[in-house]
Amino acid sequence: MATKLTLRLDENIIRNAKHAARVRGVSLSQMVSGYFQAVSTGKRGKIEATPVLAEISGVLRPKTDAKKLLGNYRKHVVEKYR
């Protein structure tokens, strides 16, 4: 049984999400549903990937790339505002 859910999100997030759904040929509701299903049925903390989730996962390696990106951004900001 499908039930309506109202979410309040930044309009840029909504616009980008709608575009991503359109590109993938699914509705935004299907994308959100797939994500919610993945995070709620994951076994032992591991998320079972839906096709969309599998497509977007692994963009950054855990922590190492994030730390490097933050370090590079900090350097950029320091140099920019000296």
PDB file with one MODEL, atoms N, CA, C and O in Angstrom:
MODEL        1
ATOM      1  N   MET A   1       0.838  -1.176   0.000  1.00  0.00           N
ATOM      2  CA  MET A   1       0.000   0.000   0.000  1.00  0.00           C
ATOM      3  C   MET A   1       0.889   1.248   0.000  1.00  0.00           C
ATOM      4  O   MET A   1       1.705   1.417   0.906  1.00  0.00           O
ATOM      5  N   ALA A   2       0.750   2.084  -0.957  1.00  0.00           N
ATOM      6  CA  ALA A   2       1.529   3.318  -1.049  1.00  0.00           C
ATOM      7  C   ALA A   2       0.877   4.400  -0.206  1.00  0.00           C
ATOM      8  O   ALA A   2      -0.342   4.569  -0.224  1.00  0.00           O
ATOM      9  N   THR A   3       1.705   5.132   0.536  1.00  0.00           N
ATOM     10  CA  THR A   3       1.241   6.216   1.385  1.00  0.00           C
ATOM     11  C   THR A   3       2.025   7.464   1.050  1.00  0.00           C
ATOM     12  O   THR A   3       3.215   7.396   0.742  1.00  0.00           O
ATOM     13  N   LYS A   4       1.359   8.600   1.109  1.00  0.00           N
ATOM     14  CA  LYS A   4       2.002   9.869   0.794  1.00  0.00           C
ATOM     15  C   LYS A   4       2.921  10.307   1.931  1.00  0.00           C
ATOM     16  O   LYS A   4       2.582  10.154   3.104  1.00  0.00           O
ATOM     17  N   LEU A   5       4.086  10.852   1.575  1.00  0.00           N
ATOM     18  CA  LEU A   5       5.049  11.373   2.538  1.00  0.00           C
ATOM     19  C   LEU A   5       5.456  12.761   2.079  1.00  0.00           C
ATOM     20  O   LEU A   5       5.782  12.964   0.909  1.00  0.00           O
ATOM     21  N   THR A   6       5.437  13.713   2.994  1.00  0.00           N
ATOM     22  CA  THR A   6       5.860  15.073   2.671  1.00  0.00           C
ATOM     23  C   THR A   6       7.231  15.321   3.278  1.00  0.00           C
ATOM     24  O   THR A   6       7.441  15.096   4.470  1.00  0.00           O
ATOM     25  N   LEU A   7       8.165  15.785   2.451  1.00  0.00           N
ATOM     26  CA  LEU A   7       9.511  16.112   2.905  1.00  0.00           C
ATOM     27  C   LEU A   7       9.771  17.586   2.658  1.00  0.00           C
ATOM     28  O   LEU A   7       9.307  18.138   1.660  1.00  0.00           O
ATOM     29  N   ARG A   8      10.495  18.219   3.539  1.00  0.00           N
ATOM     30  CA  ARG A   8      10.887  19.614   3.348  1.00  0.00           C
ATOM     31  C   ARG A   8      12.395  19.632   3.085  1.00  0.00           C
ATOM     32  O   ARG A   8      13.202  19.290   3.950  1.00  0.00           O
ATOM     33  N   LEU A   9      12.744  20.040   1.865  1.00  0.00           N
ATOM     34  CA  LEU A   9      14.145  20.069   1.453  1.00  0.00           C
ATOM     35  C   LEU A   9      14.431  21.379   0.738  1.00  0.00           C
ATOM     36  O   LEU A   9      13.516  22.048   0.257  1.00  0.00           O
ATOM     37  N   ASP A  10      15.694  21.735   0.673  1.00  0.00           N
ATOM     38  CA  ASP A  10      16.121  22.903  -0.075  1.00  0.00           C
ATOM     39  C   ASP A  10      15.698  22.737  -1.536  1.00  0.00           C
ATOM     40  O   ASP A  10      15.804  21.646  -2.095  1.00  0.00           O
ATOM     41  N   GLU A  11      15.226  23.807  -2.145  1.00  0.00           N
ATOM     42  CA  GLU A  11      14.718  23.696  -3.518  1.00  0.00           C
ATOM     43  C   GLU A  11      15.792  23.277  -4.521  1.00  0.00           C
ATOM     44  O   GLU A  11      15.475  22.636  -5.523  1.00  0.00           O
ATOM     45  N   ASN A  12      17.063  23.629  -4.268  1.00  0.00           N
ATOM     46  CA  ASN A  12      18.138  23.182  -5.157  1.00  0.00           C
ATOM     47  C   ASN A  12      18.317  21.674  -5.092  1.00  0.00           C
ATOM     48  O   ASN A  12      18.560  21.029  -6.112  1.00  0.00           O
ATOM     49  N   ILE A  13      18.196  21.110  -3.893  1.00  0.00           N
ATOM     50  CA  ILE A  13      18.294  19.659  -3.744  1.00  0.00           C
ATOM     51  C   ILE A  13      17.168  18.984  -4.515  1.00  0.00           C
ATOM     52  O   ILE A  13      17.391  17.993  -5.210  1.00  0.00           O
ATOM     53  N   ILE A  14      15.971  19.515  -4.392  1.00  0.00           N
ATOM     54  CA  ILE A  14      14.816  18.938  -5.090  1.00  0.00           C
ATOM     55  C   ILE A  14      15.011  19.021  -6.600  1.00  0.00           C
ATOM     56  O   ILE A  14      14.775  18.047  -7.315  1.00  0.00           O
ATOM     57  N   ARG A  15      15.440  20.180  -7.081  1.00  0.00           N
ATOM     58  CA  ARG A  15      15.635  20.357  -8.528  1.00  0.00           C
ATOM     59  C   ARG A  15      16.688  19.376  -9.052  1.00  0.00           C
ATOM     60  O   ARG A  15      16.492  18.744 -10.090  1.00  0.00           O
ATOM     61  N   ASN A  16      17.803  19.253  -8.330  1.00  0.00           N
ATOM     62  CA  ASN A  16      18.868  18.337  -8.746  1.00  0.00           C
ATOM     63  C   ASN A  16      18.420  16.881  -8.670  1.00  0.00           C
ATOM     64  O   ASN A  16      18.764  16.079  -9.538  1.00  0.00           O
ATOM     65  N   ALA A  17      17.660  16.541  -7.645  1.00  0.00           N
ATOM     66  CA  ALA A  17      17.169  15.175  -7.497  1.00  0.00           C
ATOM     67  C   ALA A  17      16.184  14.823  -8.613  1.00  0.00           C
ATOM     68  O   ALA A  17      16.215  13.712  -9.143  1.00  0.00           O
ATOM     69  N   LYS A  18      15.321  15.758  -8.965  1.00  0.00           N
ATOM     70  CA  LYS A  18      14.376  15.513 -10.069  1.00  0.00           C
ATOM     71  C   LYS A  18      15.132  15.297 -11.379  1.00  0.00           C
ATOM     72  O   LYS A  18      14.780  14.429 -12.178  1.00  0.00           O
ATOM     73  N   HIS A  19      16.167  16.094 -11.582  1.00  0.00           N
ATOM     74  CA  HIS A  19      16.970  15.934 -12.792  1.00  0.00           C
ATOM     75  C   HIS A  19      17.654  14.565 -12.806  1.00  0.00           C
ATOM     76  O   HIS A  19      17.659  13.877 -13.827  1.00  0.00           O
ATOM     77  N   ALA A  20      18.231  14.177 -11.666  1.00  0.00           N
ATOM     78  CA  ALA A  20      18.897  12.873 -11.574  1.00  0.00           C
ATOM     79  C   ALA A  20      17.919  11.733 -11.838  1.00  0.00           C
ATOM     80  O   ALA A  20      18.265  10.761 -12.510  1.00  0.00           O
ATOM     81  N   ALA A  21      16.722  11.846 -11.323  1.00  0.00           N
ATOM     82  CA  ALA A  21      15.708  10.811 -11.543  1.00  0.00           C
ATOM     83  C   ALA A  21      15.325  10.743 -13.024  1.00  0.00           C
ATOM     84  O   ALA A  21      15.194   9.659 -13.594  1.00  0.00           O
ATOM     85  N   ARG A  22      15.148  11.913 -13.633  1.00  0.00           N
ATOM     86  CA  ARG A  22      14.776  11.966 -15.055  1.00  0.00           C
ATOM     87  C   ARG A  22      15.860  11.323 -15.924  1.00  0.00           C
ATOM     88  O   ARG A  22      15.560  10.573 -16.852  1.00  0.00           O
ATOM     89  N   VAL A  23      17.122  11.626 -15.612  1.00  0.00           N
ATOM     90  CA  VAL A  23      18.253  11.068 -16.362  1.00  0.00           C
ATOM     91  C   VAL A  23      18.267   9.540 -16.247  1.00  0.00           C
ATOM     92  O   VAL A  23      18.591   8.843 -17.209  1.00  0.00           O
ATOM     93  N   ARG A  24      17.916   9.033 -15.071  1.00  0.00           N
ATOM     94  CA  ARG A  24      17.930   7.585 -14.835  1.00  0.00           C
ATOM     95  C   ARG A  24      16.653   6.893 -15.294  1.00  0.00           C
ATOM     96  O   ARG A  24      16.569   5.665 -15.265  1.00  0.00           O
ATOM     97  N   GLY A  25      15.656   7.672 -15.718  1.00  0.00           N
ATOM     98  CA  GLY A  25      14.415   7.097 -16.220  1.00  0.00           C
ATOM     99  C   GLY A  25      13.512   6.544 -15.136  1.00  0.00           C
ATOM    100  O   GLY A  25      12.745   5.610 -15.372  1.00  0.00           O
ATOM    101  N   VAL A  26      13.605   7.125 -13.934  1.00  0.00           N
ATOM    102  CA  VAL A  26      12.732   6.711 -12.838  1.00  0.00           C
ATOM    103  C   VAL A  26      12.090   7.954 -12.232  1.00  0.00           C
ATOM    104  O   VAL A  26      12.534   9.076 -12.474  1.00  0.00           O
ATOM    105  N   SER A  27      11.052   7.745 -11.452  1.00  0.00           N
ATOM    106  CA  SER A  27      10.440   8.880 -10.771  1.00  0.00           C
ATOM    107  C   SER A  27      11.232   9.200  -9.515  1.00  0.00           C
ATOM    108  O   SER A  27      11.972   8.360  -9.002  1.00  0.00           O
ATOM    109  N   LEU A  28      11.071  10.418  -9.028  1.00  0.00           N
ATOM    110  CA  LEU A  28      11.731  10.806  -7.790  1.00  0.00           C
ATOM    111  C   LEU A  28      11.235   9.930  -6.643  1.00  0.00           C
ATOM    112  O   LEU A  28      12.014   9.557  -5.765  1.00  0.00           O
ATOM    113  N   SER A  29       9.959   9.603  -6.645  1.00  0.00           N
ATOM    114  CA  SER A  29       9.409   8.715  -5.616  1.00  0.00           C
ATOM    115  C   SER A  29      10.086   7.346  -5.643  1.00  0.00           C
ATOM    116  O   SER A  29      10.373   6.772  -4.593  1.00  0.00           O
ATOM    117  N   GLN A  30      10.340   6.824  -6.840  1.00  0.00           N
ATOM    118  CA  GLN A  30      11.021   5.529  -6.949  1.00  0.00           C
ATOM    119  C   GLN A  30      12.443   5.611  -6.413  1.00  0.00           C
ATOM    120  O   GLN A  30      12.911   4.691  -5.742  1.00  0.00           O
ATOM    121  N   MET A  31      13.137   6.719  -6.711  1.00  0.00           N
ATOM    122  CA  MET A  31      14.496   6.891  -6.210  1.00  0.00           C
ATOM    123  C   MET A  31      14.514   6.956  -4.685  1.00  0.00           C
ATOM    124  O   MET A  31      15.317   6.282  -4.041  1.00  0.00           O
ATOM    125  N   VAL A  32      13.638   7.756  -4.118  1.00  0.00           N
ATOM    126  CA  VAL A  32      13.581   7.910  -2.669  1.00  0.00           C
ATOM    127  C   VAL A  32      13.178   6.592  -2.019  1.00  0.00           C
ATOM    128  O   VAL A  32      13.752   6.191  -1.007  1.00  0.00           O
ATOM    129  N   SER A  33      12.202   5.928  -2.598  1.00  0.00           N
ATOM    130  CA  SER A  33      11.754   4.646  -2.073  1.00  0.00           C
ATOM    131  C   SER A  33      12.882   3.616  -2.083  1.00  0.00           C
ATOM    132  O   SER A  33      13.062   2.878  -1.115  1.00  0.00           O
ATOM    133  N   GLY A  34      13.629   3.568  -3.165  1.00  0.00           N
ATOM    134  CA  GLY A  34      14.751   2.645  -3.263  1.00  0.00           C
ATOM    135  C   GLY A  34      15.807   2.922  -2.210  1.00  0.00           C
ATOM    136  O   GLY A  34      16.371   1.998  -1.623  1.00  0.00           O
ATOM    137  N   TYR A  35      16.071   4.206  -1.972  1.00  0.00           N
ATOM    138  CA  TYR A  35      17.058   4.569  -0.955  1.00  0.00           C
ATOM    139  C   TYR A  35      16.562   4.172   0.436  1.00  0.00           C
ATOM    140  O   TYR A  35      17.292   3.555   1.211  1.00  0.00           O
ATOM    141  N   PHE A  36      15.312   4.530   0.744  1.00  0.00           N
ATOM    142  CA  PHE A  36      14.758   4.182   2.059  1.00  0.00           C
ATOM    143  C   PHE A  36      14.751   2.669   2.268  1.00  0.00           C
ATOM    144  O   PHE A  36      15.053   2.185   3.359  1.00  0.00           O
ATOM    145  N   GLN A  37      14.407   1.939   1.230  1.00  0.00           N
ATOM    146  CA  GLN A  37      14.396   0.480   1.333  1.00  0.00           C
ATOM    147  C   GLN A  37      15.809  -0.042   1.604  1.00  0.00           C
ATOM    148  O   GLN A  37      16.003  -0.940   2.424  1.00  0.00           O
ATOM    149  N   ALA A  38      16.785   0.530   0.907  1.00  0.00           N
ATOM    150  CA  ALA A  38      18.169   0.083   1.070  1.00  0.00           C
ATOM    151  C   ALA A  38      18.674   0.330   2.485  1.00  0.00           C
ATOM    152  O   ALA A  38      19.309  -0.546   3.073  1.00  0.00           O
ATOM    153  N   VAL A  39      18.405   1.498   3.036  1.00  0.00           N
ATOM    154  CA  VAL A  39      18.931   1.796   4.367  1.00  0.00           C
ATOM    155  C   VAL A  39      18.150   1.095   5.472  1.00  0.00           C
ATOM    156  O   VAL A  39      18.680   0.885   6.563  1.00  0.00           O
ATOM    157  N   SER A  40      16.911   0.735   5.208  1.00  0.00           N
ATOM    158  CA  SER A  40      16.123   0.097   6.259  1.00  0.00           C
ATOM    159  C   SER A  40      16.218  -1.417   6.245  1.00  0.00           C
ATOM    160  O   SER A  40      15.855  -2.054   7.234  1.00  0.00           O
ATOM    161  N   THR A  41      16.694  -2.021   5.159  1.00  0.00           N
ATOM    162  CA  THR A  41      16.782  -3.475   5.090  1.00  0.00           C
ATOM    163  C   THR A  41      18.208  -3.982   5.043  1.00  0.00           C
ATOM    164  O   THR A  41      18.444  -5.178   4.869  1.00  0.00           O
ATOM    165  N   GLY A  42      19.164  -3.071   5.199  1.00  0.00           N
ATOM    166  CA  GLY A  42      20.571  -3.479   5.184  1.00  0.00           C
ATOM    167  C   GLY A  42      20.846  -4.493   6.280  1.00  0.00           C
ATOM    168  O   GLY A  42      20.349  -4.352   7.398  1.00  0.00           O
ATOM    169  N   LYS A  43      21.627  -5.503   5.972  1.00  0.00           N
ATOM    170  CA  LYS A  43      21.951  -6.550   6.939  1.00  0.00           C
ATOM    171  C   LYS A  43      23.297  -6.269   7.567  1.00  0.00           C
ATOM    172  O   LYS A  43      24.275  -5.995   6.870  1.00  0.00           O
ATOM    173  N   ARG A  44      23.346  -6.338   8.905  1.00  0.00           N
ATOM    174  CA  ARG A  44      24.576  -6.114   9.665  1.00  0.00           C
ATOM    175  C   ARG A  44      25.236  -4.784   9.300  1.00  0.00           C
ATOM    176  O   ARG A  44      26.458  -4.690   9.191  1.00  0.00           O
ATOM    177  N   GLY A  45      24.412  -3.774   9.117  1.00  0.00           N
ATOM    178  CA  GLY A  45      24.944  -2.450   8.831  1.00  0.00           C
ATOM    179  C   GLY A  45      25.341  -2.222   7.391  1.00  0.00           C
ATOM    180  O   GLY A  45      25.716  -1.106   7.032  1.00  0.00           O
ATOM    181  N   LYS A  46      25.271  -3.241   6.552  1.00  0.00           N
ATOM    182  CA  LYS A  46      25.641  -3.079   5.152  1.00  0.00           C
ATOM    183  C   LYS A  46      24.376  -2.813   4.330  1.00  0.00           C
ATOM    184  O   LYS A  46      23.392  -3.543   4.447  1.00  0.00           O
ATOM    185  N   ILE A  47      24.406  -1.791   3.518  1.00  0.00           N
ATOM    186  CA  ILE A  47      23.253  -1.420   2.708  1.00  0.00           C
ATOM    187  C   ILE A  47      23.257  -2.229   1.428  1.00  0.00           C
ATOM    188  O   ILE A  47      24.263  -2.302   0.722  1.00  0.00           O
ATOM    189  N   GLU A  48      22.109  -2.839   1.139  1.00  0.00           N
ATOM    190  CA  GLU A  48      21.966  -3.540  -0.139  1.00  0.00           C
ATOM    191  C   GLU A  48      21.671  -2.482  -1.197  1.00  0.00           C
ATOM    192  O   GLU A  48      20.723  -1.709  -1.063  1.00  0.00           O
ATOM    193  N   ALA A  49      22.467  -2.453  -2.223  1.00  0.00           N
ATOM    194  CA  ALA A  49      22.383  -1.383  -3.214  1.00  0.00           C
ATOM    195  C   ALA A  49      21.284  -1.630  -4.229  1.00  0.00           C
ATOM    196  O   ALA A  49      21.199  -2.698  -4.834  1.00  0.00           O
ATOM    197  N   THR A  50      20.438  -0.613  -4.403  1.00  0.00           N
ATOM    198  CA  THR A  50      19.499  -0.596  -5.513  1.00  0.00           C
ATOM    199  C   THR A  50      20.299  -0.151  -6.729  1.00  0.00           C
ATOM    200  O   THR A  50      21.426   0.317  -6.569  1.00  0.00           O
ATOM    201  N   PRO A  51      19.761  -0.278  -7.932  1.00  0.00           N
ATOM    202  CA  PRO A  51      20.526   0.151  -9.112  1.00  0.00           C
ATOM    203  C   PRO A  51      20.997   1.607  -9.036  1.00  0.00           C
ATOM    204  O   PRO A  51      22.134   1.904  -9.401  1.00  0.00           O
ATOM    205  N   VAL A  52      20.146   2.506  -8.571  1.00  0.00           N
ATOM    206  CA  VAL A  52      20.534   3.915  -8.485  1.00  0.00           C
ATOM    207  C   VAL A  52      21.588   4.104  -7.407  1.00  0.00           C
ATOM    208  O   VAL A  52      22.566   4.819  -7.623  1.00  0.00           O
ATOM    209  N   LEU A  53      21.409   3.479  -6.249  1.00  0.00           N
ATOM    210  CA  LEU A  53      22.376   3.593  -5.175  1.00  0.00           C
ATOM    211  C   LEU A  53      23.724   3.007  -5.589  1.00  0.00           C
ATOM    212  O   LEU A  53      24.775   3.567  -5.277  1.00  0.00           O
ATOM    213  N   ALA A  54      23.686   1.892  -6.284  1.00  0.00           N
ATOM    214  CA  ALA A  54      24.923   1.270  -6.765  1.00  0.00           C
ATOM    215  C   ALA A  54      25.640   2.192  -7.751  1.00  0.00           C
ATOM    216  O   ALA A  54      26.869   2.242  -7.780  1.00  0.00           O
ATOM    217  N   GLU A  55      24.869   2.919  -8.555  1.00  0.00           N
ATOM    218  CA  GLU A  55      25.449   3.814  -9.555  1.00  0.00           C
ATOM    219  C   GLU A  55      26.186   4.982  -8.914  1.00  0.00           C
ATOM    220  O   GLU A  55      27.232   5.403  -9.408  1.00  0.00           O
ATOM    221  N   ILE A  56      25.647   5.511  -7.811  1.00  0.00           N
ATOM    222  CA  ILE A  56      26.254   6.695  -7.218  1.00  0.00           C
ATOM    223  C   ILE A  56      27.218   6.376  -6.090  1.00  0.00           C
ATOM    224  O   ILE A  56      27.949   7.263  -5.646  1.00  0.00           O
ATOM    225  N   SER A  57      27.245   5.147  -5.614  1.00  0.00           N
ATOM    226  CA  SER A  57      28.145   4.823  -4.510  1.00  0.00           C
ATOM    227  C   SER A  57      29.568   4.656  -5.022  1.00  0.00           C
ATOM    228  O   SER A  57      29.790   4.330  -6.188  1.00  0.00           O
ATOM    229  N   GLY A  58      30.517   4.881  -4.143  1.00  0.00           N
ATOM    230  CA  GLY A  58      31.920   4.713  -4.491  1.00  0.00           C
ATOM    231  C   GLY A  58      32.524   5.884  -5.225  1.00  0.00           C
ATOM    232  O   GLY A  58      33.606   5.758  -5.800  1.00  0.00           O
ATOM    233  N   VAL A  59      31.853   7.023  -5.222  1.00  0.00           N
ATOM    234  CA  VAL A  59      32.393   8.191  -5.905  1.00  0.00           C
ATOM    235  C   VAL A  59      33.658   8.674  -5.198  1.00  0.00           C
ATOM    236  O   VAL A  59      34.640   9.032  -5.849  1.00  0.00           O
ATOM    237  N   LEU A  60      33.634   8.682  -3.878  1.00  0.00           N
ATOM    238  CA  LEU A  60      34.815   9.016  -3.091  1.00  0.00           C
ATOM    239  C   LEU A  60      35.212   7.811  -2.261  1.00  0.00           C
ATOM    240  O   LEU A  60      34.356   7.090  -1.749  1.00  0.00           O
ATOM    241  N   ARG A  61      36.518   7.594  -2.129  1.00  0.00           N
ATOM    242  CA  ARG A  61      36.974   6.559  -1.214  1.00  0.00           C
ATOM    243  C   ARG A  61      36.757   7.063   0.196  1.00  0.00           C
ATOM    244  O   ARG A  61      36.930   8.255   0.450  1.00  0.00           O
ATOM    245  N   PRO A  62      36.383   6.193   1.124  1.00  0.00           N
ATOM    246  CA  PRO A  62      36.083   6.635   2.483  1.00  0.00           C
ATOM    247  C   PRO A  62      37.241   7.391   3.125  1.00  0.00           C
ATOM    248  O   PRO A  62      38.396   6.976   3.034  1.00  0.00           O
ATOM    249  N   LYS A  63      36.928   8.464   3.752  1.00  0.00           N
ATOM    250  CA  LYS A  63      37.802   9.307   4.570  1.00  0.00           C
ATOM    251  C   LYS A  63      39.059   9.824   3.883  1.00  0.00           C
ATOM    252  O   LYS A  63      39.344  11.017   3.987  1.00  0.00           O
ATOM    253  N   THR A  64      39.811   9.005   3.198  1.00  0.00           N
ATOM    254  CA  THR A  64      41.080   9.472   2.644  1.00  0.00           C
ATOM    255  C   THR A  64      40.855  10.602   1.643  1.00  0.00           C
ATOM    256  O   THR A  64      41.516  11.637   1.721  1.00  0.00           O
ATOM    257  N   ASP A  65      39.935  10.414   0.710  1.00  0.00           N
ATOM    258  CA  ASP A  65      39.666  11.468  -0.263  1.00  0.00           C
ATOM    259  C   ASP A  65      38.997  12.667   0.398  1.00  0.00           C
ATOM    260  O   ASP A  65      39.295  13.810   0.049  1.00  0.00           O
ATOM    261  N   ALA A  66      38.111  12.425   1.332  1.00  0.00           N
ATOM    262  CA  ALA A  66      37.413  13.518   2.009  1.00  0.00           C
ATOM    263  C   ALA A  66      38.411  14.381   2.765  1.00  0.00           C
ATOM    264  O   ALA A  66      38.342  15.608   2.692  1.00  0.00           O
ATOM    265  N   LYS A  67      39.333  13.764   3.487  1.00  0.00           N
ATOM    266  CA  LYS A  67      40.347  14.528   4.219  1.00  0.00           C
ATOM    267  C   LYS A  67      41.230  15.315   3.264  1.00  0.00           C
ATOM    268  O   LYS A  67      41.562  16.471   3.525  1.00  0.00           O
ATOM    269  N   LYS A  68      41.610  14.690   2.162  1.00  0.00           N
ATOM    270  CA  LYS A  68      42.460  15.361   1.173  1.00  0.00           C
ATOM    271  C   LYS A  68      41.720  16.553   0.566  1.00  0.00           C
ATOM    272  O   LYS A  68      42.296  17.629   0.406  1.00  0.00           O
ATOM    273  N   LEU A  69      40.438  16.357   0.229  1.00  0.00           N
ATOM    274  CA  LEU A  69      39.655  17.445  -0.353  1.00  0.00           C
ATOM    275  C   LEU A  69      39.514  18.602   0.630  1.00  0.00           C
ATOM    276  O   LEU A  69      39.642  19.765   0.249  1.00  0.00           O
ATOM    277  N   LEU A  70      39.249  18.279   1.899  1.00  0.00           N
ATOM    278  CA  LEU A  70      39.119  19.341   2.892  1.00  0.00           C
ATOM    279  C   LEU A  70      40.435  20.078   3.072  1.00  0.00           C
ATOM    280  O   LEU A  70      40.447  21.304   3.190  1.00  0.00           O
ATOM    281  N   GLY A  71      41.541  19.349   3.095  1.00  0.00           N
ATOM    282  CA  GLY A  71      42.848  19.986   3.217  1.00  0.00           C
ATOM    283  C   GLY A  71      43.129  20.917   2.059  1.00  0.00           C
ATOM    284  O   GLY A  71      43.608  22.034   2.254  1.00  0.00           O
ATOM    285  N   ASN A  72      42.833  20.456   0.848  1.00  0.00           N
ATOM    286  CA  ASN A  72      43.032  21.290  -0.342  1.00  0.00           C
ATOM    287  C   ASN A  72      42.141  22.525  -0.310  1.00  0.00           C
ATOM    288  O   ASN A  72      42.564  23.610  -0.711  1.00  0.00           O
ATOM    289  N   TYR A  73      40.908  22.364   0.167  1.00  0.00           N
ATOM    290  CA  TYR A  73      39.979  23.493   0.237  1.00  0.00           C
ATOM    291  C   TYR A  73      40.461  24.506   1.268  1.00  0.00           C
ATOM    292  O   TYR A  73      40.398  25.713   1.034  1.00  0.00           O
ATOM    293  N   ARG A  74      40.940  24.018   2.404  1.00  0.00           N
ATOM    294  CA  ARG A  74      41.461  24.928   3.433  1.00  0.00           C
ATOM    295  C   ARG A  74      42.624  25.753   2.874  1.00  0.00           C
ATOM    296  O   ARG A  74      42.687  26.964   3.084  1.00  0.00           O
ATOM    297  N   LYS A  75      43.545  25.091   2.160  1.00  0.00           N
ATOM    298  CA  LYS A  75      44.668  25.805   1.554  1.00  0.00           C
ATOM    299  C   LYS A  75      44.169  26.884   0.598  1.00  0.00           C
ATOM    300  O   LYS A  75      44.661  28.013   0.598  1.00  0.00           O
ATOM    301  N   HIS A  76      43.185  26.513  -0.214  1.00  0.00           N
ATOM    302  CA  HIS A  76      42.607  27.462  -1.177  1.00  0.00           C
ATOM    303  C   HIS A  76      42.025  28.682  -0.475  1.00  0.00           C
ATOM    304  O   HIS A  76      42.257  29.814  -0.899  1.00  0.00           O
ATOM    305  N   VAL A  77      41.268  28.456   0.600  1.00  0.00           N
ATOM    306  CA  VAL A  77      40.630  29.560   1.311  1.00  0.00           C
ATOM    307  C   VAL A  77      41.673  30.453   1.968  1.00  0.00           C
ATOM    308  O   VAL A  77      41.562  31.678   1.922  1.00  0.00           O
ATOM    309  N   VAL A  78      42.689  29.844   2.581  1.00  0.00           N
ATOM    310  CA  VAL A  78      43.741  30.626   3.231  1.00  0.00           C
ATOM    311  C   VAL A  78      44.450  31.502   2.205  1.00  0.00           C
ATOM    312  O   VAL A  78      44.672  32.687   2.452  1.00  0.00           O
ATOM    313  N   GLU A  79      44.806  30.931   1.058  1.00  0.00           N
ATOM    314  CA  GLU A  79      45.496  31.702   0.025  1.00  0.00           C
ATOM    315  C   GLU A  79      44.607  32.778  -0.571  1.00  0.00           C
ATOM    316  O   GLU A  79      45.075  33.875  -0.879  1.00  0.00           O
ATOM    317  N   LYS A  80      43.338  32.473  -0.734  1.00  0.00           N
ATOM    318  CA  LYS A  80      42.414  33.426  -1.355  1.00  0.00           C
ATOM    319  C   LYS A  80      42.202  34.658  -0.481  1.00  0.00           C
ATOM    320  O   LYS A  80      42.116  35.773  -0.995  1.00  0.00           O
ATOM    321  N   TYR A  81      42.118  34.467   0.828  1.00  0.00           N
ATOM    322  CA  TYR A  81      41.764  35.574   1.713  1.00  0.00           C
ATOM    323  C   TYR A  81      42.946  36.129   2.517  1.00  0.00           C
ATOM    324  O   TYR A  81      42.747  36.739   3.567  1.00  0.00           O
ATOM    325  N   ARG A  82      44.162  35.923   2.035  1.00  0.00           N
ATOM    326  CA  ARG A  82      45.340  36.515   2.697  1.00  0.00           C
ATOM    327  C   ARG A  82      45.371  37.990   2.499  1.00  0.00           C
ATOM    328  O   ARG A  82      46.286  38.658   2.983  1.00  0.00           O
TER     329      ARG A  82
ENDMDL
END
